[in-house]
């Protein structure tokens, strides 16, 4: 049965597919025409697809390491709901993979996708002492409500077991997998180690590997031999460098198709912070995102103005990258010279969806073209044509590989918020937003002591960077290393002498600093309100 749809001067019949798809759109045209029409753009491309065209995606994620993994997964859930992809499974890794798996299983229930398998991957950190000393950051894995749900009692499959199960499904006729890698590459590297004695197995079971982090591709013009190397300073690669090297080596050696999405693509696809203001209206996931986002952004705000961990991560970096400010603007000049309060800074901070860009890429070129993100092949640089085996999006500033960053960010936001809006009522029925609780980080050091440590923390960070600077002489690096060891062995003067001058990174009381900043912000609001009344 079909229905007619009427537009000015034309009447056409709607197919059963289109009728069903339109029922899935969480907006009406009257409610939000722009978002409704973004959904509409998918109808012709999805209706024209063959079943084999739909990517079958497994995600390896360090969800809760920061907020953009969660945003990427919410986006993919909407693509799954619409039939654009099959979300075949999710694997958590990094530091505490079980805690991440419990969080993510709850998220999938709240997104009405509790049947999608979530597996527990590996610790995925290198060198070994990094894994041994791991402790989550002050905003990381603190949602006790999501963790302590009854559906988290059954044991999780390991990441390897899930990959093997999905590979067996390919043997039974399902489509080969697209692997979306938005965390440490250790789990996929270990899986390769098991099967790389049979390269045909890898080529038969996997269609593509899409990663966030970046690599370089070099092809020998004489032999055609391909060499791929990870960009090692990128977080996901740096989490386990031997695995990143092994993974990229296998991509080249066995001719496994891949796409890499770099930070340059993400910086070009920033969202406005208002996306969280809307998300918080849409249930417990939105409530959690607001809690997480403010704390994460507070750290990115506090560090540059007080104790940068790298010399280039200074106020200028914060304003250019995190706030996307024009260096020639009056506001940039003002905030460079005089630090804004966190209340002033927060509305300026943009949302950089590093993992969201890779998630969009995993959905398929046809979807990106339909949404106006990617041009036709004729407009795409030679190295990123569809037939090219290893593509890079965001190879450099201004070189995004044939995509529009602005359009990517805009379309990502539409489907992200659509997923939360669609599932709001059911999610509230499972976990009311006002019942969501977070564990508050506890510290050995209070604000009074820490504020005496800040100058020494800044000095220590400067010395630590100098010890790794290959542009200075070895003797200068040795002197910096000696000075750093001395500084770390010293204690604060006077009555604070029981405390070291330089706190450990995990002893920096970010939660206390954040709460202090929020109190100051409320005081500013009250003062402004009082002044407004007095003027009136």
C-alpha positions in Angstrom: 0.0 0.0 0.0 1.3 3.5 -0.8 0.4 7.0 0.2 0.5 10.3 -1.6 2.6 13.2 -0.5 1.7 16.6 -1.7 4.1 19.4 -2.5 3.4 22.6 -4.4 2.3 21.7 -7.9 3.1 17.9 -7.5 1.6 14.7 -6.2 3.6 11.5 -5.9 3.1 8.1 -4.4 5.2 7.2 -1.3 6.7 3.7 -1.2 6.2 1.4 1.8 9.9 2.0 2.6 9.4 5.8 2.6 6.3 5.6 4.8 8.1 3.4 7.3 11.1 5.7 7.3 9.1 8.9 7.8 7.4 7.3 10.9 10.9 7.0 12.4 11.8 10.7 12.1 11.6 12.1 15.6 10.7 15.6 14.4 7.8 17.0 12.5 8.3 19.4 9.6 6.5 22.1 11.6 8.6 21.5 14.7 12.0 21.7 13.1 12.0 21.9 9.3 15.8 21.9 8.9 16.2 18.7 11.0 13.3 17.0 9.3 14.7 17.6 5.9 18.1 16.3 7.0 16.4 13.0 7.8 14.5 13.1 4.4 17.8 13.3 2.6 18.5 9.7 3.6 15.3 8.2 2.0 16.5 7.9 -1.6 20.0 6.6 -0.8 18.7 4.0 1.7 15.9 2.9 -0.6 18.4 2.4 -3.4 20.9 0.4 -1.3 21.3 -3.3 -1.7 21.4 -5.2 1.6 25.1 -5.7 1.1 25.6 -1.9 1.0 24.7 -1.5 4.7 27.8 -1.3 6.9 27.9 -3.8 9.7 29.8 -2.0 12.4 31.6 -3.1 15.5 32.9 -0.3 17.7 36.0 -0.5 19.9 35.7 2.4 22.4 37.1 3.9 25.6 33.7 5.4 26.3 33.9 7.8 29.3 37.5 8.7 28.7 35.9 11.8 27.4 32.5 12.7 26.1 32.9 12.3 22.4 32.9 8.5 22.4 29.4 8.6 23.9 28.3 11.2 21.3 29.6 8.9 18.5 27.7 5.9 19.9 24.4 7.8 20.3 24.8 9.0 16.7 25.4 5.4 15.5 22.3 4.2 17.4 20.2 6.6 15.3 21.8 5.3 12.1 21.0 1.8 13.3 17.4 2.7 14.1 17.0 4.2 10.6 18.5 1.2 8.9 21.6 3.0 7.6 23.9 0.6 9.5 23.8 -2.5 11.5 25.4 -1.9 14.9 26.7 -5.4 15.4 28.5 -4.9 18.7 30.6 -2.7 21.0 33.9 -3.5 22.8 35.2 -1.3 25.6 38.9 -1.0 26.5 41.3 1.3 28.2 42.2 1.2 31.9 39.0 -0.2 33.4 37.2 -2.0 30.5 34.6 -3.7 32.8 33.4 -0.4 34.3 33.2 1.1 30.8 31.2 -2.0 29.6 28.7 -1.6 32.4 28.2 2.1 31.7 27.8 1.4 28.0 25.4 -1.5 28.4 23.1 0.9 30.4 23.5 3.5 27.6 22.3 0.9 25.0 19.3 0.0 27.2 18.4 3.7 27.4 18.7 4.0 23.7 16.3 1.1 23.3 19.0 -1.1 22.0 19.7 -3.4 24.9 20.0 -6.4 22.6 23.2 -5.1 21.0 26.2 -6.9 22.5 28.6 -5.0 24.7 31.9 -6.8 25.4 34.8 -6.2 27.8 38.0 -5.6 26.0 41.6 -5.2 27.4 43.3 -2.7 29.6 45.0 -1.5 26.4 47.7 0.7 27.9 51.5 0.7 27.3 54.0 0.6 28.8 53.1 -1.8 31.6 53.5 0.7 34.3 50.9 2.9 32.7 48.4 0.0 33.0 49.6 -0.7 36.6 49.2 2.9 37.8 46.0 3.6 35.9 43.3 5.6 37.8 40.4 7.3 36.0 40.3 11.0 35.7 38.1 13.1 38.0 35.2 13.2 35.5 35.7 9.7 34.2 33.5 6.7 35.1 31.7 8.4 37.9 28.1 7.6 37.0 27.2 5.1 39.8 23.5 5.0 38.7 24.4 3.7 35.2 26.9 1.2 36.6 24.7 -0.4 39.2 21.8 -1.6 37.0 20.4 -5.2 37.1 21.2 -5.8 33.5 24.9 -5.4 34.3 24.9 -8.5 36.5 25.4 -11.1 33.6 29.0 -11.6 32.6 30.3 -9.8 29.6 31.9 -11.5 26.7 35.6 -10.6 26.1 36.3 -8.4 23.1 38.1 -11.3 21.4 35.0 -13.6 22.0 32.7 -11.0 20.4 34.9 -10.5 17.4 35.1 -14.3 16.9 31.3 -14.6 17.2 30.8 -11.9 14.7 33.3 -13.5 12.3 31.4 -16.7 12.5 28.3 -14.9 11.5 30.1 -13.7 8.4 30.9 -17.3 7.7 27.1 -18.0 7.9 26.3 -15.3 5.3 26.3 -12.0 7.1 28.2 -9.1 5.7 31.9 -8.5 6.5 32.5 -6.1 9.4 33.4 -2.5 9.4 35.5 -1.9 12.5 35.3 1.6 14.0 38.3 2.3 16.2 37.9 5.2 18.6 40.2 4.2 21.4 43.5 2.2 21.9 44.3 -0.1 19.0 45.5 -2.9 21.3 42.4 -5.1 21.0 42.3 -5.1 17.2 46.1 -5.6 17.1 45.8 -8.6 19.3 43.1 -10.0 17.2 45.3 -9.6 14.1 48.1 -11.5 15.9 45.8 -14.5 16.3 44.8 -14.5 12.6 47.6 -12.9 10.6 49.0 -16.3 9.7 45.9 -16.5 7.5 45.6 -13.1 5.8 42.7 -14.4 3.7 40.7 -14.7 7.0 41.2 -11.0 7.7 40.2 -9.9 4.2 37.2 -12.2 4.1 35.7 -11.1 7.5 36.5 -7.4 7.5 35.3 -4.8 4.9 37.0 -1.7 6.3 38.8 -0.3 9.4 37.9 3.3 10.3 40.0 4.9 13.0 40.2 8.2 14.8 43.8 9.3 15.4 45.6 9.4 12.1 48.4 7.8 10.2 50.7 8.6 7.3 50.7 6.6 4.1 53.7 6.4 1.8 53.8 4.4 -1.5 57.0 3.5 -3.2 56.6 4.8 -6.8 58.9 2.1 -8.1 57.5 -1.0 -6.4 54.0 0.2 -5.4 54.8 -1.1 -1.9 52.7 0.7 0.8 53.9 1.8 4.2 51.5 3.1 6.9 52.7 4.6 10.2 50.6 5.9 13.1 50.8 9.5 14.1 52.2 8.6 17.5 51.3 11.7 19.5 47.6 11.2 18.9 46.0 9.9 22.0 44.4 6.7 20.7 47.7 5.7 19.0 49.8 6.8 22.0 47.8 4.7 24.4 49.5 1.6 23.2 52.2 2.5 20.6 53.4 -1.1 19.8 49.8 -2.0 19.0 49.3 1.1 16.8 52.4 0.2 14.9 51.4 -3.4 14.5 47.9 -2.5 13.4 49.0 0.0 10.7 51.7 -2.5 9.5 49.0 -5.1 9.0 46.7 -2.7 7.1 49.5 -2.2 4.6 50.9 -5.7 4.5 47.6 -7.5 4.0 45.8 -4.8 1.9 43.0 -4.2 4.4 41.0 -1.1 3.4 41.0 1.7 5.9 40.0 5.3 6.6 41.8 7.5 9.2 40.1 10.6 10.6 42.5 13.1 12.2 42.1 16.0 14.6 42.1 18.5 11.8 38.8 17.1 10.5 37.4 17.3 14.0 38.4 20.9 14.6 36.7 21.8 11.4 33.5 20.1 12.5 33.0 21.7 15.9 29.5 22.0 17.4 28.2 24.8 19.6 28.0 24.1 23.3 24.2 24.6 23.1 24.0 21.0 21.9 24.4 20.0 25.5 21.8 22.6 26.7 19.3 20.8 24.4 20.5 17.3 25.2 19.9 17.7 28.9 16.2 18.0 28.2 16.1 14.5 26.6 16.5 12.1 29.5 19.2 10.6 31.7 21.8 10.3 29.0 21.5 14.1 28.4 21.7 14.7 32.1 24.9 12.7 32.4 26.4 14.4 29.3 25.9 17.8 30.9 27.6 16.6 34.1 30.5 15.1 32.2 31.0 17.9 29.7 31.3 20.8 32.2 33.9 19.0 34.2 35.9 17.9 31.1 35.9 21.4 29.7 36.8 22.8 33.1 40.1 20.9 33.0 40.8 22.1 29.4 40.1 25.6 30.7 42.1 25.5 34.0 45.3 23.8 32.7 46.2 26.4 30.0 45.8 29.4 32.3 47.5 27.9 35.3 49.9 25.0 34.6 50.1 23.9 30.9 51.2 20.3 30.5 52.9 21.3 27.2 54.2 24.8 26.3 51.9 25.0 23.3 48.8 24.1 25.4 48.6 27.7 26.6 45.7 30.2 26.7 46.2 30.9 22.9 45.6 27.2 22.2 42.6 27.1 24.4 41.0 30.1 22.7 42.0 29.1 19.1 41.1 25.4 19.4 38.7 24.8 22.2 36.8 28.1 21.6 37.4 28.5 17.8 38.2 32.2 18.3 39.7 34.3 15.6 43.2 35.3 16.9 42.5 38.8 15.5 39.3 39.3 17.4 38.8 41.6 20.3 37.6 38.8 22.6 40.7 36.7 21.8 42.9 39.6 22.8 40.9 40.2 26.0 40.9 36.6 27.1 44.6 36.2 26.2 45.6 39.0 28.5 43.1 38.5 31.3 41.8 35.0 32.1 38.0 34.8 31.8 36.1 33.2 34.7 34.8 29.7 33.9 31.3 31.2 33.7 32.5 33.5 31.0 34.5 30.8 29.2 31.9 28.0 29.1 29.6 29.5 26.5 32.6 30.1 24.3 33.8 26.5 24.4 33.0 24.5 21.3 32.3 20.7 21.1 35.0 18.9 19.2 33.6 15.5 18.1 36.8 13.7 17.3 35.2 10.3 17.4 32.0 11.6 15.9 33.8 12.3 12.7 35.1 8.8 12.4 31.6 7.5 13.2 30.1 9.5 10.4 32.8 8.1 8.1 31.9 4.6 9.0 28.3 5.0 8.0 29.4 5.2 4.3 30.3 7.6 1.5 26.8 7.5 0.0 25.3 8.8 3.3 27.9 11.5 3.5 27.2 12.6 0.0 23.4 12.6 0.6 24.0 14.8 3.6 26.2 17.2 1.7 29.3 16.3 3.7 31.3 14.7 0.9 31.5 15.8 -2.7 31.3 13.4 -5.7 34.6 11.6 -6.5 35.4 14.3 -9.1 35.6 16.8 -6.2 37.5 14.5 -3.8 41.4 14.6 -3.9 43.0 11.7 -5.7 44.3 10.1 -2.5 40.7 9.9 -1.1 38.9 8.5 -4.2 36.5 5.7 -3.2 38.8 3.1 -4.9 41.8 4.2 -2.9 42.6 1.6 -0.3 43.8 3.8 2.6 42.2 7.3 2.9 43.0 10.2 5.3 40.5 12.8 6.3 42.2 15.8 7.8 45.7 15.2 6.6 46.5 18.9 7.4 45.0 22.2 8.2 42.7 23.1 5.3 43.2 19.6 3.8 40.2 17.7 4.9 40.2 15.2 2.1 37.1 16.2 0.2 34.7 16.7 3.1 33.0 19.8 4.6 33.8 20.0 8.3 31.0 22.5 8.9 28.4 20.3 7.3 29.6 17.2 9.0 29.2 18.9 12.4 25.8 20.1 11.5 24.5 16.8 10.4 26.1 14.9 13.3 24.2 17.2 15.7 20.9 16.5 14.0 21.0 12.7 14.4 22.7 12.9 17.8 19.8 15.0 19.2 17.3 13.0 17.2 18.3 9.8 19.0 18.0 11.4 22.4 14.7 13.0 21.6 13.3 9.7 20.2 14.2 7.7 23.3 13.5 10.3 26.0 10.3 8.9 27.4 11.3 5.3 27.5 14.7 6.2 29.0 13.0 8.3 31.7 10.9 5.2 32.5 14.0 3.1 33.1 16.1 5.7 34.9 14.6 9.1 35.8 17.0 11.9 35.0 16.7 13.3 38.5 17.8 10.0 40.0 21.2 10.0 38.2 24.0 10.1 40.7 27.8 10.6 40.3 30.6 9.7 42.6 32.5 12.8 43.7 36.3 12.5 43.5 38.1 12.6 46.9 41.5 14.2 47.3 44.4 14.1 49.8 45.1 17.7 49.0 42.7 20.6 49.7 42.6 23.8 47.8 44.6 25.8 50.4 47.6 23.5 50.0 47.2 23.0 46.3 47.3 26.7 45.5 50.7 26.8 47.0 51.8 24.0 44.8 50.5 25.5 41.5 53.7 27.6 40.7 55.9 24.5 41.3 53.5 22.3 39.2 53.9 24.8 36.3 57.7 24.7 36.7 57.7 20.9 36.8 55.7 20.7 33.6 58.1 23.0 31.9 61.1 20.9 33.0 59.4 17.7 32.0 58.8 19.0 28.5 62.4 20.1 28.3 63.7 16.5 29.2 62.0 15.3 26.0 63.0 18.1 23.7 65.2 16.7 20.9 66.0 20.2 19.7 68.3 20.9 22.6 71.6 19.2 23.5 71.8 16.0 25.5 73.5 17.9 28.4 70.7 20.4 28.5 68.1 17.6 28.7 70.2 15.9 31.5 70.3 19.2 33.4 66.5 19.6 33.1 66.0 16.0 34.2 68.2 16.6 37.3 66.4 19.8 38.1 63.0 18.0 37.8 64.0 15.2 40.1 65.2 17.7 42.7 62.0 19.7 42.4 59.9 16.6 42.9 61.9 15.6 46.0 61.3 18.9 47.7 58.5 19.9 50.0 56.5 23.1 50.5 58.1 25.6 53.0 56.9 26.3 56.6 53.8 24.8 58.1 53.0 23.1 54.7 56.2 21.1 54.8 54.5 17.8 54.9 53.3 18.3 51.3 55.5 18.0 48.1 56.0 21.0 46.0 54.8 19.1 42.9 51.6 17.1 43.2 51.0 13.9 41.3 48.7 14.5 38.3 45.9 12.5 39.9 46.2 14.6 43.1 45.3 17.8 41.3 41.9 18.6 42.9 40.0 19.4 39.7 36.6 18.7 41.3 37.3 21.1 44.1 38.6 23.7 41.6 35.4 23.2 39.5 33.1 23.5 42.5 34.9 26.7 43.5 34.5 28.1 39.9 30.8 27.3 40.0 30.4 29.1 43.3 32.1 32.1 41.9 29.9 31.9 38.9 26.7 31.9 41.0 28.1 34.8 43.0 28.7 36.7 39.7 25.1 36.0 38.6 23.7 37.2 41.9 25.8 40.4 41.8 24.7 41.2 38.3 21.1 40.6 39.2 21.3 42.9 42.1 23.0 45.6 40.0 20.3 45.2 37.5 17.6 45.8 40.1 19.4 48.8 41.4 19.7 50.3 37.9 16.0 49.7 37.4 
